[in-house]
Amino acid sequence: MPSTSQKPNYGKHVLSVRINQSAYSSLHRLITKAGYKDTASFVRDAVRTKCEEIAECTNSLKAI
């Protein structure tokens, strides 16, 4: 089971997660092959994409 913690750091938030090392290695290879320079840039893009999806769904509900 992954565990997470979040803490403020100079006006930003740092999120830490414990995952299986082999799972991380597999993910890291995929992230690198996808053209991301590091895991953090992938996570930022993934969060931005998911937030945009949520915003679109929320806006479509307002139109109903």
PyMOL commands that place a pseudoatom at each C-alpha (Angstrom):
pseudoatom trace, name=CA, resn=MET, resi=1, chain=A, elem=C, hetatm=0, pos=[0.000, 0.000, 0.000]
pseudoatom trace, name=CA, resn=PRO, resi=2, chain=A, elem=C, hetatm=0, pos=[1.496, 3.358, -1.000]
pseudoatom trace, name=CA, resn=SER, resi=3, chain=A, elem=C, hetatm=0, pos=[1.815, 5.943, 1.736]
pseudoatom trace, name=CA, resn=THR, resi=4, chain=A, elem=C, hetatm=0, pos=[1.835, 9.653, 1.012]
pseudoatom trace, name=CA, resn=SER, resi=5, chain=A, elem=C, hetatm=0, pos=[2.673, 12.811, 2.880]
pseudoatom trace, name=CA, resn=GLN, resi=6, chain=A, elem=C, hetatm=0, pos=[2.570, 16.424, 1.811]
pseudoatom trace, name=CA, resn=LYS, resi=7, chain=A, elem=C, hetatm=0, pos=[4.400, 19.341, 3.382]
pseudoatom trace, name=CA, resn=PRO, resi=8, chain=A, elem=C, hetatm=0, pos=[4.946, 23.000, 2.462]
pseudoatom trace, name=CA, resn=ASN, resi=9, chain=A, elem=C, hetatm=0, pos=[8.419, 23.908, 1.238]
pseudoatom trace, name=CA, resn=TYR, resi=10, chain=A, elem=C, hetatm=0, pos=[9.194, 27.580, 0.471]
pseudoatom trace, name=CA, resn=GLY, resi=11, chain=A, elem=C, hetatm=0, pos=[5.668, 28.307, -0.737]
pseudoatom trace, name=CA, resn=LYS, resi=12, chain=A, elem=C, hetatm=0, pos=[5.426, 25.040, -2.676]
pseudoatom trace, name=CA, resn=HIS, resi=13, chain=A, elem=C, hetatm=0, pos=[4.288, 21.581, -1.667]
pseudoatom trace, name=CA, resn=VAL, resi=14, chain=A, elem=C, hetatm=0, pos=[6.462, 18.498, -1.723]
pseudoatom trace, name=CA, resn=LEU, resi=15, chain=A, elem=C, hetatm=0, pos=[4.648, 15.205, -2.103]
pseudoatom trace, name=CA, resn=SER, resi=16, chain=A, elem=C, hetatm=0, pos=[6.420, 12.008, -1.153]
pseudoatom trace, name=CA, resn=VAL, resi=17, chain=A, elem=C, hetatm=0, pos=[5.223, 8.508, -1.890]
pseudoatom trace, name=CA, resn=ARG, resi=18, chain=A, elem=C, hetatm=0, pos=[6.626, 5.099, -1.055]
pseudoatom trace, name=CA, resn=ILE, resi=19, chain=A, elem=C, hetatm=0, pos=[6.257, 2.599, -3.893]
pseudoatom trace, name=CA, resn=ASN, resi=20, chain=A, elem=C, hetatm=0, pos=[7.831, -0.683, -4.863]
pseudoatom trace, name=CA, resn=GLN, resi=21, chain=A, elem=C, hetatm=0, pos=[11.324, -0.167, -6.341]
pseudoatom trace, name=CA, resn=SER, resi=22, chain=A, elem=C, hetatm=0, pos=[10.690, -2.372, -9.396]
pseudoatom trace, name=CA, resn=ALA, resi=23, chain=A, elem=C, hetatm=0, pos=[7.424, -0.533, -10.108]
pseudoatom trace, name=CA, resn=TYR, resi=24, chain=A, elem=C, hetatm=0, pos=[9.259, 2.798, -9.890]
pseudoatom trace, name=CA, resn=SER, resi=25, chain=A, elem=C, hetatm=0, pos=[12.015, 1.582, -12.214]
pseudoatom trace, name=CA, resn=SER, resi=26, chain=A, elem=C, hetatm=0, pos=[9.450, 0.457, -14.790]
pseudoatom trace, name=CA, resn=LEU, resi=27, chain=A, elem=C, hetatm=0, pos=[7.581, 3.758, -14.556]
pseudoatom trace, name=CA, resn=HIS, resi=28, chain=A, elem=C, hetatm=0, pos=[10.803, 5.740, -14.787]
pseudoatom trace, name=CA, resn=ARG, resi=29, chain=A, elem=C, hetatm=0, pos=[11.806, 3.950, -18.006]
pseudoatom trace, name=CA, resn=LEU, resi=30, chain=A, elem=C, hetatm=0, pos=[8.402, 4.733, -19.532]
pseudoatom trace, name=CA, resn=ILE, resi=31, chain=A, elem=C, hetatm=0, pos=[8.574, 8.364, -18.388]
pseudoatom trace, name=CA, resn=THR, resi=32, chain=A, elem=C, hetatm=0, pos=[12.039, 8.754, -19.917]
pseudoatom trace, name=CA, resn=LYS, resi=33, chain=A, elem=C, hetatm=0, pos=[10.985, 7.126, -23.198]
pseudoatom trace, name=CA, resn=ALA, resi=34, chain=A, elem=C, hetatm=0, pos=[8.006, 9.485, -23.341]
pseudoatom trace, name=CA, resn=GLY, resi=35, chain=A, elem=C, hetatm=0, pos=[10.463, 12.394, -23.424]
pseudoatom trace, name=CA, resn=TYR, resi=36, chain=A, elem=C, hetatm=0, pos=[10.180, 13.759, -19.900]
pseudoatom trace, name=CA, resn=LYS, resi=37, chain=A, elem=C, hetatm=0, pos=[13.466, 14.951, -18.410]
pseudoatom trace, name=CA, resn=ASP, resi=38, chain=A, elem=C, hetatm=0, pos=[12.583, 13.654, -14.929]
pseudoatom trace, name=CA, resn=THR, resi=39, chain=A, elem=C, hetatm=0, pos=[9.799, 12.157, -12.862]
pseudoatom trace, name=CA, resn=ALA, resi=40, chain=A, elem=C, hetatm=0, pos=[8.782, 15.542, -11.426]
pseudoatom trace, name=CA, resn=SER, resi=41, chain=A, elem=C, hetatm=0, pos=[8.067, 17.008, -14.875]
pseudoatom trace, name=CA, resn=PHE, resi=42, chain=A, elem=C, hetatm=0, pos=[5.915, 13.983, -15.691]
pseudoatom trace, name=CA, resn=VAL, resi=43, chain=A, elem=C, hetatm=0, pos=[3.986, 14.320, -12.428]
pseudoatom trace, name=CA, resn=ARG, resi=44, chain=A, elem=C, hetatm=0, pos=[3.414, 18.060, -13.003]
pseudoatom trace, name=CA, resn=ASP, resi=45, chain=A, elem=C, hetatm=0, pos=[2.085, 17.352, -16.507]
pseudoatom trace, name=CA, resn=ALA, resi=46, chain=A, elem=C, hetatm=0, pos=[-0.100, 14.485, -15.271]
pseudoatom trace, name=CA, resn=VAL, resi=47, chain=A, elem=C, hetatm=0, pos=[-1.613, 16.623, -12.494]
pseudoatom trace, name=CA, resn=ARG, resi=48, chain=A, elem=C, hetatm=0, pos=[-2.211, 19.529, -14.903]
pseudoatom trace, name=CA, resn=THR, resi=49, chain=A, elem=C, hetatm=0, pos=[-3.889, 17.207, -17.419]
pseudoatom trace, name=CA, resn=LYS, resi=50, chain=A, elem=C, hetatm=0, pos=[-6.124, 15.625, -14.779]
pseudoatom trace, name=CA, resn=CYS, resi=51, chain=A, elem=C, hetatm=0, pos=[-7.090, 19.042, -13.355]
pseudoatom trace, name=CA, resn=GLU, resi=52, chain=A, elem=C, hetatm=0, pos=[-8.055, 20.211, -16.845]
pseudoatom trace, name=CA, resn=GLU, resi=53, chain=A, elem=C, hetatm=0, pos=[-10.256, 17.120, -17.257]
pseudoatom trace, name=CA, resn=ILE, resi=54, chain=A, elem=C, hetatm=0, pos=[-11.954, 17.791, -13.918]
pseudoatom trace, name=CA, resn=ALA, resi=55, chain=A, elem=C, hetatm=0, pos=[-12.514, 21.448, -14.851]
pseudoatom trace, name=CA, resn=GLU, resi=56, chain=A, elem=C, hetatm=0, pos=[-14.063, 20.458, -18.190]
pseudoatom trace, name=CA, resn=CYS, resi=57, chain=A, elem=C, hetatm=0, pos=[-16.405, 18.007, -16.451]
pseudoatom trace, name=CA, resn=THR, resi=58, chain=A, elem=C, hetatm=0, pos=[-17.357, 20.623, -13.867]
pseudoatom trace, name=CA, resn=ASN, resi=59, chain=A, elem=C, hetatm=0, pos=[-18.056, 23.211, -16.578]
pseudoatom trace, name=CA, resn=SER, resi=60, chain=A, elem=C, hetatm=0, pos=[-20.194, 20.747, -18.533]
pseudoatom trace, name=CA, resn=LEU, resi=61, chain=A, elem=C, hetatm=0, pos=[-22.263, 20.070, -15.400]
pseudoatom trace, name=CA, resn=LYS, resi=62, chain=A, elem=C, hetatm=0, pos=[-22.886, 23.803, -14.973]
pseudoatom trace, name=CA, resn=ALA, resi=63, chain=A, elem=C, hetatm=0, pos=[-24.262, 23.936, -18.522]
pseudoatom trace, name=CA, resn=ILE, resi=64, chain=A, elem=C, hetatm=0, pos=[-26.932, 21.335, -17.725]
for i in range(1, 64): cmd.bond("trace and resi %d" % i, "trace and resi %d" % (i + 1))
show_as sticks, trace
zoom trace
